[in-house]
Amino acid sequence: MTRSVYCSTCKKEKEPGREEESRCKVCKAEARKRNRERKRAEAGKLPWGAKKNLCSCCGVIKENVDATYCHACTRIKDKEKRLRLGIVTIFCDCGKKKESTRKIRCNECDNEVRREKNRQDSRKYRMSTNAYKDAVRHLTFKAIEKGILIRKPCEVCGSTEKIEAHHDDYHKPLEVRWLCKKHHMEHHKNRINEDK
């Protein structure tokens, strides 16, 4: 005796090759899934995949499914880790009180570290792109140190504060123009505008 060509559950025509089965492929898979869920419920287990949404620490539903813990537990775990590592202190290494225990240093020390990093990055950049110009600047600096070159007032405004040596031609390292920082920057801006 052969079975019907229609599925006993959804009453649609079954796939070819399933004539001996009572249900179509989709209905059979859904029945298996329902059976597994029923067995998990009888065993007192959570539905499949439900643990993914729960915090592994407190069991509350997580705000971020990809994270291991909820936000509250993450903050607690981070604080415990900082305490364990000795990172959380009220005072900076310099002795001043920090604004926040989450920071490693006080604001002044943090700014100094950032400035030093910027200086190092600037040196690396200048050495990589303008190695020749940097060598000329160094030579000029040494000449000023030894007294071969003497700083003069700014050629534009006559100021004696923050005077910088400007090279029109880097092939002549000791031929410099003395400009204050403000007019030196203006001079370079004007040259960039002229080049455009």
C-alpha positions as CSV (number, residue, x, y, z in Angstrom):
1,M,0.0,0.0,0.0
2,T,1.5,3.4,-1.0
3,R,0.9,6.6,0.8
4,S,-0.7,9.7,-0.5
5,V,1.4,12.2,-2.6
6,Y,0.2,15.0,-0.2
7,C,1.7,15.8,3.2
8,S,-0.4,14.7,6.1
9,T,0.3,18.0,8.0
10,C,0.3,20.9,5.5
11,K,-1.7,19.1,2.7
12,K,0.8,20.2,0.0
13,E,2.3,17.9,-2.5
14,K,5.4,16.1,-1.1
15,E,8.9,16.3,-2.7
16,P,9.8,13.6,-5.2
17,G,11.3,10.6,-3.6
18,R,9.3,11.0,-0.3
19,E,6.3,8.9,-1.4
20,E,6.9,6.4,1.5
21,E,7.0,9.3,4.1
22,S,3.8,10.7,5.6
23,R,5.1,14.3,5.8
24,C,7.0,16.7,3.5
25,K,10.6,17.6,4.3
26,V,9.7,21.0,5.9
27,C,7.0,19.6,8.2
28,K,9.2,16.7,9.3
29,A,12.0,19.2,10.3
30,E,9.5,21.4,12.2
31,A,8.2,18.3,14.1
32,R,11.8,17.3,15.0
33,K,12.4,20.9,16.2
34,R,9.2,20.9,18.4
35,N,10.1,17.5,19.8
36,R,13.6,18.7,20.8
37,E,12.2,21.9,22.4
38,R,9.6,19.8,24.4
39,K,12.4,17.5,25.7
40,R,14.5,20.5,26.8
41,A,11.5,21.9,28.6
42,E,10.8,18.6,30.3
43,A,14.4,18.4,31.4
44,G,14.1,22.0,32.9
45,K,16.6,23.5,30.5
46,L,16.2,26.9,28.8
47,P,15.2,27.0,25.1
48,W,18.0,26.5,22.6
49,G,20.0,29.8,22.2
50,A,18.4,31.6,25.1
51,K,21.6,31.5,27.1
52,K,23.2,33.7,24.4
53,N,21.1,36.6,25.5
54,L,21.8,36.2,29.2
55,C,24.7,37.6,31.2
56,S,27.0,34.8,32.2
57,C,27.6,36.5,35.6
58,C,24.2,37.6,36.9
59,G,21.8,35.9,34.4
60,V,20.0,39.1,33.4
61,I,19.2,39.7,29.7
62,K,22.3,41.5,28.1
63,E,22.1,44.8,26.3
64,N,24.7,43.7,23.8
65,V,24.3,40.1,22.6
66,D,27.9,39.8,21.5
67,A,29.3,40.7,24.9
68,T,29.9,38.2,27.7
69,Y,28.4,40.3,30.5
70,C,25.7,42.9,30.9
71,H,26.8,46.6,31.2
72,A,26.6,46.6,35.0
73,C,28.7,43.4,35.4
74,T,31.2,44.6,32.8
75,R,31.8,47.8,34.9
76,I,32.2,45.6,38.1
77,K,34.6,43.2,36.3
78,D,36.7,46.1,34.9
79,K,37.0,47.7,38.4
80,E,38.0,44.4,39.9
81,K,40.6,43.9,37.2
82,R,42.1,47.4,37.8
83,L,42.2,46.8,41.5
84,R,43.9,43.4,41.0
85,L,46.5,45.0,38.7
86,G,47.0,47.9,41.1
87,I,45.9,50.5,38.5
88,V,43.2,52.1,40.6
89,T,44.8,54.7,42.8
90,I,43.7,58.2,43.9
91,F,47.1,59.7,43.4
92,C,49.3,60.0,40.3
93,D,53.0,58.9,40.3
94,C,54.0,62.6,40.6
95,G,52.0,62.9,43.9
96,K,49.1,65.0,42.7
97,K,45.5,63.8,43.2
98,K,43.9,62.4,40.0
99,E,40.6,63.7,38.7
100,S,39.4,60.1,38.1
101,T,40.4,56.7,39.3
102,R,39.9,55.4,35.8
103,K,42.9,57.4,34.6
104,I,46.4,56.2,35.0
105,R,47.9,59.7,35.4
106,C,46.7,63.2,36.4
107,N,45.8,65.7,33.7
108,E,49.2,67.4,33.8
109,C,51.2,64.2,33.5
110,D,48.9,62.9,30.8
111,N,49.4,66.1,28.8
112,E,53.2,65.8,29.2
113,V,53.1,62.2,28.0
114,R,51.0,63.1,25.0
115,R,53.3,66.1,24.1
116,E,56.3,63.8,24.3
117,K,54.6,61.2,22.0
118,N,53.7,64.0,19.6
119,R,57.3,65.2,19.6
120,Q,58.6,61.7,18.8
121,D,56.0,61.3,16.1
122,S,57.0,64.7,14.6
123,R,60.7,63.7,14.7
124,K,60.0,60.4,12.9
125,Y,57.9,62.2,10.3
126,R,60.4,64.9,9.7
127,M,63.3,62.4,9.4
128,S,61.3,60.3,7.0
129,T,60.1,63.1,4.7
130,N,62.6,65.9,5.1
131,A,65.9,64.3,6.2
132,Y,68.0,66.9,4.4
133,K,66.0,69.9,5.8
134,D,66.2,68.4,9.3
135,A,70.0,68.1,9.0
136,V,70.2,71.8,7.9
137,R,68.0,72.9,10.8
138,H,70.3,70.9,13.2
139,L,73.4,72.6,11.7
140,T,71.8,76.0,12.2
141,F,70.8,75.2,15.8
142,K,74.4,74.2,16.5
143,A,75.7,77.4,14.9
144,I,73.4,79.4,17.1
145,E,74.6,77.4,20.2
146,K,78.3,78.0,19.4
147,G,77.7,81.7,18.6
148,I,78.5,81.6,14.9
149,L,74.9,82.8,14.2
150,I,73.4,85.4,16.6
151,R,69.6,85.8,16.9
152,K,68.4,89.2,15.7
153,P,65.0,90.8,16.1
154,C,62.1,89.9,13.7
155,E,62.6,91.5,10.2
156,V,58.9,92.3,10.0
157,C,57.8,93.6,13.5
158,G,61.1,94.0,15.4
159,S,60.0,91.7,18.2
160,T,62.7,89.8,20.2
161,E,60.4,87.1,21.6
162,K,60.1,83.6,20.0
163,I,62.5,84.3,17.1
164,E,63.0,81.6,14.6
165,A,65.5,81.1,11.8
166,H,63.9,80.8,8.3
167,H,65.8,79.3,5.4
168,D,64.9,80.5,1.9
169,D,67.5,78.1,0.5
170,Y,68.4,75.0,2.4
171,H,71.6,74.6,0.4
172,K,73.0,77.6,2.3
173,P,72.5,76.6,5.9
174,L,74.0,79.7,7.5
175,E,72.0,82.2,5.4
176,V,68.9,82.7,7.5
177,R,66.2,85.3,7.9
178,W,65.1,86.0,11.5
179,L,61.3,86.0,12.0
180,C,59.1,85.8,15.0
181,K,56.9,82.7,15.2
182,K,53.8,84.6,14.0
183,H,55.4,86.1,10.9
184,H,57.3,82.9,10.2
185,M,54.0,81.0,10.0
186,E,52.4,83.8,7.9
187,H,55.4,83.7,5.5
188,H,54.9,79.9,5.0
189,K,51.1,80.3,4.5
190,N,51.7,83.0,1.9
191,R,54.2,80.8,0.0
192,I,51.7,77.9,0.0
193,N,49.0,80.3,-1.4
194,E,51.4,81.6,-4.1
195,D,52.3,78.0,-5.1
196,K,48.6,77.3,-5.7
